[in-house]
Amino acid sequence: MALRPTLILLLFLCWTLPLIPVQMLLVKLQHPGRKWLPLYYHRVVAWLMRVNIRVEGRPADQAPVLFIINHISWLDIVVLSTVVPVSFVAKSEIESWPFFGLLSRLQRTVFVQRNVRQKTAEHRDEMQERLAAGDNLILFPEGTSSDGLRILPFKTAFFALAEQPVNGRPLTVQPVSLGYAKLNHMPVGRRWMHLFAWLGDEDLVPHLWRYLKSGPAEAVIEFHQPVTIQDFKSRKDMAAHCHQVVIEGLSDINAGREPGLRSLPKSRLGPPEEPATEDGGDIALPEK
């Protein structure tokens, strides 16, 4: 059983190490390829890790976009990076991790110190600059990873970005559901979700090793309808809407259902229907 993960890791290093100086150069030169190389890089990594990725819906096509996504695992980074050119917003501790911190920097991750309020404005300004430059950002508003079966509350402070226009127009915010549906061609369910969910202070390497020893997997990404702050009365309402549709998507993924109808912002529901009336103009009441 150790042969397969060892081979995968060797192939991963053979693919990754030669591309590190290439991406370093692209980032230093501010070349457009710095956004696209990670996309193709992660597609090969996903293939090596035997992750089939199924996409429902489509990402918003007018950059920049702030993607709001539930967070389950380190594997989320690989899966999400195969679909659209993105950078992530991540906790500052990741920047100092050996090797993986370097890979994060090369994907131009925005590192934030979440428990240092004095840094909040500085981090917000950095993210706004990146969005103004046309970069798509992925935000995990739970603030940590969950168990893949439920979604933690979204922190409304993270939605402050949406209150500021970008290049003269409201920022596009797109909620996205991410789940892991199959392992060895069978539904994951509660029994096997621990192979994907990376929780708490669990060390990365042992979890990575256990996953690589398992069979082929299927990840599902569902892109929901994009919204802007203009669809809501406040960022709190926006956070509540995004939370609801992401829950709906994850529920369908975990149950193996096709995507169903999703909640819409109240501003898109149209005016309430007038109650039915009879000829005299009185409201029609149900018979007892």
Secondary structure, 3 states (H helix, E strand, C coil): CCHHHHHHHHHHHHHHCCHHHHHHHHHHCCCCHHHHHHHHHHHHHHHHCCEEEEEECCCCCCCCEEEEECCCCCHHHHHHCCCCCCEEEEEHHHHHCCCHHHHHHHCCCEEECCCCHHHHHHHHHHHHHHHHCCCCEEECCCCCCCCCCCCCCCCHHHHHHHHCCECCECCEEEEEEEEEEEECCEECHHHHHHHCCCCCCCCHHHHHHHHHHCCCEEEEEEECCCECHHHCCCHHHHHHHHHHHHHHHHHHHHHCCCCCCCCCCHHHCCCCCCCCECCCCCECCCCC
